[in-house]
Amino acid sequence: MLRGLYTAAAGMMTEQRRHDTITQNIANVNTTGYKQVDSVARSFPEVLISVVGGDPNNSERKLGKLNTGVFLEESISMFLQGDVTESNKPTDFALVSELGRNDPTSGQPIVFDAGGQYVDDDGNTLFRPQAFFTVQDDAGQVRYTRDGSFRVSGTGQLLTSAGYQVMDVNNQPIMLTGSVEDLRVDGQGRILDPATGQPTGVNIGISIVDNANEMVRDGHGVFRIADPDAAGVRVSAADDNMEVRQGYLERSNVNSTQSMVDMNLAVRAYEANQKVIQFYDRSLEKAVNEVGRV
């Protein structure tokens, strides 16, 4: 009888964590460049149930398979393009990208699904490459972000809203000269001379990540990568289907309506499992207090 109790408890813990994930998404619905997190729940391995006692030669002793519950295996970031809104600030930047890749076997362009994934004939999963601004934290570690709400320090450094240094294509901090109002950047991230309109030779560092699922959230809207080779990190090229828009910001890609629906479903599922545990509690109480007296 306790198997059902354990299964219901596992369901409650899974729905609680799912609820926490959805709450995090809703809290960041207005966070610039935020990427929604989806939870993946999986079931525990099935077990074979048999009758205890009786004739060991009786083939009917096996009752069948039983699933013992679910658990929240992982949380996956959804790197879908967020809506781009105009801010008219010269230090605000948005990345608009629809990067593609070819099938390594056939060489044909891959058609990704809505989640940016593709499964080939051999069962291998490929992901749509994603573009990120390259920044550096206070410890000198390279980080990646889609939050382009930059600012300029008193010494001319281009910084993120959290104070991280924005890097150029050579992984050097970008230092600006002249007035911030004169800052001009083209669609490839090249900083232009305000007088001539020609590139100054300084480009905003934009990294292309082939497998963004290798990225780990590091707080303050940035990601870190433990193994750049596994993630397939490279510097953006001129032929990449990507554009830097100055004076714009990328909004969060959280679907607030769907998140509210999912949160209500998680609450209802939590309550259903809670009712099951209450039923088992009352049954055990009867077994202890009433059946024992018979």
C-alpha positions in Angstrom: 0.0 0.0 0.0 2.9 2.4 0.7 4.0 2.3 -3.0 1.1 4.7 -3.8 2.2 6.9 -1.0 5.7 7.2 -2.3 4.4 7.8 -5.9 2.2 10.6 -4.7 5.0 12.2 -2.7 7.3 12.1 -5.8 4.5 13.8 -7.8 4.2 16.5 -5.2 7.9 17.3 -5.2 7.9 17.3 -9.0 5.0 19.8 -9.3 6.5 22.0 -6.6 9.7 22.3 -8.6 7.8 22.9 -11.8 5.8 25.6 -10.0 9.1 27.2 -8.9 10.4 27.2 -12.4 7.2 28.8 -13.8 7.3 31.4 -11.1 10.8 32.3 -12.1 9.7 32.8 -15.7 6.8 35.0 -14.7 9.1 37.1 -12.4 11.4 37.8 -15.4 8.7 38.5 -18.0 10.0 42.1 -18.2 13.7 41.2 -17.9 15.7 42.2 -21.0 17.0 39.3 -23.0 15.7 36.7 -20.5 15.2 33.2 -21.9 12.3 31.1 -20.6 13.1 27.9 -18.7 11.1 24.7 -19.2 11.1 21.7 -16.9 11.5 18.2 -18.1 9.8 15.5 -15.9 10.6 11.8 -16.4 9.3 8.7 -14.7 11.3 6.3 -12.5 12.1 2.9 -14.1 9.2 0.5 -14.0 9.3 -2.5 -11.6 7.8 -5.9 -12.0 5.2 -6.7 -9.3 4.6 -10.3 -8.2 2.3 -11.9 -5.6 4.1 -12.6 -2.3 3.8 -16.3 -1.2 1.7 -19.0 -2.9 2.8 -21.6 -5.3 6.2 -20.6 -6.8 5.4 -22.6 -10.0 2.2 -20.6 -10.6 2.8 -18.3 -13.6 -0.1 -16.0 -12.4 2.1 -14.8 -9.5 3.4 -12.0 -11.7 1.0 -9.1 -11.6 2.8 -6.8 -14.2 4.8 -3.6 -14.3 4.3 -0.7 -12.0 5.6 2.9 -12.3 6.8 4.3 -9.0 6.5 8.0 -9.8 8.1 10.9 -11.6 10.9 13.3 -11.0 12.1 16.6 -12.4 15.1 15.6 -14.4 16.3 18.9 -15.7 15.5 22.5 -16.6 16.1 23.6 -20.2 16.4 27.1 -21.4 14.4 28.0 -24.5 16.6 30.2 -26.8 13.8 31.5 -29.0 14.1 35.0 -30.3 12.3 37.5 -28.1 10.4 40.5 -29.4 12.5 43.6 -30.3 11.3 47.0 -29.0 12.7 50.4 -29.8 14.3 52.3 -26.9 16.1 55.1 -28.9 19.1 54.9 -26.5 22.5 54.8 -28.4 23.9 52.3 -25.8 21.0 49.8 -26.2 21.5 46.9 -28.6 19.4 43.9 -29.6 20.6 40.8 -31.4 18.2 39.5 -34.1 19.4 36.2 -35.5 18.1 33.2 -37.3 21.2 31.2 -37.7 21.2 27.9 -39.6 23.4 24.9 -40.1 23.8 22.0 -42.5 23.2 18.3 -41.9 26.7 16.8 -41.4 25.7 13.7 -43.4 23.7 15.1 -46.3 25.1 18.6 -46.3 21.6 20.0 -46.8 20.3 22.9 -44.7 18.5 21.8 -41.5 14.9 22.7 -40.9 14.6 23.1 -37.1 11.4 22.7 -35.1 9.8 25.5 -33.1 12.1 24.7 -30.2 15.2 25.0 -32.3 16.0 21.3 -32.4 16.5 18.7 -35.2 16.8 14.9 -34.9 18.6 13.2 -37.8 18.0 9.7 -39.1 20.5 8.2 -36.6 18.7 9.8 -33.6 21.3 12.5 -33.0 19.9 15.8 -31.9 21.3 19.1 -33.4 20.4 22.5 -32.1 20.0 25.9 -33.8 23.1 28.1 -33.2 22.5 31.1 -31.0 24.3 34.5 -30.9 25.3 36.3 -27.7 27.2 39.4 -26.7 30.6 38.5 -25.2 31.2 40.1 -21.8 33.7 39.7 -18.9 32.9 39.6 -15.2 34.9 41.1 -12.4 37.0 37.9 -12.1 38.1 38.2 -15.7 35.9 35.2 -16.8 34.2 35.3 -20.2 30.4 35.3 -20.0 27.6 35.5 -22.6 24.4 37.5 -22.6 21.4 38.6 -24.7 20.8 41.7 -22.5 22.0 44.6 -24.6 21.1 47.4 -22.2 24.6 48.7 -22.0 26.0 51.9 -20.4 29.2 53.8 -20.5 31.3 54.3 -17.4 33.0 57.6 -16.4 36.3 56.2 -17.9 34.6 55.3 -21.3 34.2 51.6 -20.7 31.2 50.0 -22.3 29.5 48.0 -19.5 26.4 45.8 -19.2 23.6 46.8 -16.8 25.2 44.5 -14.2 28.6 46.2 -14.6 30.3 43.5 -16.7 32.8 44.7 -19.4 31.6 44.4 -23.0 34.4 42.7 -25.0 35.4 43.2 -28.7 36.1 40.4 -31.2 39.6 40.1 -29.7 38.3 39.7 -26.2 39.5 43.1 -25.1 37.3 45.5 -23.1 35.7 48.2 -25.3 36.8 51.7 -24.5 34.8 54.6 -26.1 36.0 58.1 -26.9 33.8 61.1 -27.5 30.2 61.7 -26.7 27.9 58.8 -26.0 25.2 60.5 -28.2 27.6 60.2 -31.1 28.0 56.4 -30.7 27.1 54.6 -34.0 27.2 50.9 -34.6 26.2 49.1 -37.8 24.3 45.8 -38.2 27.5 43.7 -37.9 28.5 45.3 -34.6 31.2 47.5 -36.0 31.7 50.8 -34.1 31.7 53.7 -36.7 33.4 57.0 -36.7 30.7 59.6 -36.1 32.3 62.1 -38.5 33.1 59.8 -41.5 30.7 56.9 -40.9 33.6 54.5 -41.5 34.4 51.5 -39.2 36.9 52.4 -36.5 38.3 48.9 -36.3 36.5 48.1 -33.0 33.8 45.5 -33.2 31.4 44.5 -30.4 32.2 40.9 -29.6 29.4 38.6 -30.7 29.8 34.8 -30.1 28.0 32.1 -31.9 27.2 29.0 -29.8 26.3 25.9 -31.8 24.8 24.1 -28.7 23.4 26.6 -26.3 22.2 23.8 -24.0 25.8 23.6 -22.8 25.4 27.0 -21.3 24.7 27.5 -17.5 22.9 30.5 -16.1 25.3 32.5 -13.9 22.9 35.2 -12.7 22.6 38.9 -13.7 21.4 37.8 -17.2 24.6 36.1 -18.2 25.6 32.5 -19.1 28.9 30.7 -18.6 30.2 27.7 -20.6 32.4 25.1 -18.9 33.5 23.4 -22.1 33.6 25.9 -25.1 34.6 23.0 -27.5 31.5 21.0 -26.6 29.3 24.1 -27.0 31.0 25.0 -30.3 31.8 28.6 -29.5 33.1 30.8 -32.3 33.3 34.5 -33.3 30.5 35.7 -35.5 31.2 36.0 -39.2 30.0 38.4 -41.9 27.9 35.7 -43.6 26.0 34.8 -40.4 22.2 35.5 -40.6 22.4 37.9 -37.7 22.0 41.7 -37.1 22.9 44.1 -34.4 20.2 46.8 -33.9 21.3 49.9 -32.1 18.6 51.7 -30.1 16.6 48.5 -29.6 16.3 45.9 -26.8 15.2 42.3 -26.9 12.4 41.5 -24.6 12.0 38.3 -22.6 10.7 35.4 -24.6 8.4 34.2 -21.7 4.8 33.6 -22.8 3.0 35.0 -19.7 -0.4 33.6 -20.7 0.9 30.1 -21.2 3.0 30.4 -18.0 -0.1 31.2 -16.0 -2.0 28.2 -17.4 1.0 25.9 -16.7 1.2 27.3 -13.1 -2.4 26.5 -12.5 -2.0 23.0 -13.8 1.0 22.5 -11.5 -1.0 23.6 -8.5 -3.9 21.3 -9.4 -1.6 18.3 -9.9 0.1 19.1 -6.6 -3.3 19.2 -4.8 -4.4 15.9 -6.5 -1.3 14.1 -5.2 -1.9 15.8 -1.8 -5.4 14.3 -1.6 -3.9 10.8 -2.4 -1.5 11.2 0.5 -4.3 12.3 2.8 -6.3 9.2 1.8 -3.3 6.9 2.6 -2.9 8.7 5.9 -6.5 8.0 6.9 -6.2 4.4 5.7 -3.1 3.8 7.8 -4.8 5.4 10.8 -7.7 3.0 10.5 -5.3 0.1 10.2 -3.5 1.0 13.3 -6.4 2.2 15.5 -9.3 0.0 14.4 -8.0 -3.1 12.6 -5.5 -3.8 15.3 -8.3 -4.1 17.9 -10.3 -6.7 16.0 
